[in-house]
Amino acid sequence: MKREPTVAEGMELRVIEKTDEELRMEIAGEDHTFMNVLKGALLETAGVAAATYDVNPEQSGGQTDPILSVKTEAGTDPLDAVGDASRRVQDITDDFMAAFDAAA
C-alpha cells in the first residue's frame, strides 16, 4: 500500500510499504538524533516486535532520508505503534522542559 507524503509541522512522512504487521516509512530530513529516539520509543511500545532504520545511501540505492522499519505482533497495527511511540517521545520532552523550566 503506497500513500502520498503527509506534511505535518514541517515533517514529511511517506509510507513505502504497509501490511497488518509491518511498516516501512520514509521520514524526510531527519537524522540519527531523531531516528534513535523514535526507534528507542518504539522498542518500548507494547506490541512492537522490532524497530530499526536505515540512512545508508550506498546500501539503499542512493536514498538519503531515513527509512523506518517496524514489525509488530499480531493485533498491533504498526502505524498505531508509531503514533504511540511518537506521543511517548512528546511526553518525555514535555516532562524534561517542565523540569528544566522549574530548575531555571
Secondary structure, 3 states (H helix, E strand, C coil): CCCCCEEECCEEEEEEEECCCEEEEEEECCCHHHHHHHHHHHHCCCCEEEEEEECCHHHCCCCCCCEEEEEECCCCCHHHHHHHHHHHHHHHHHHHHHHHHHHC
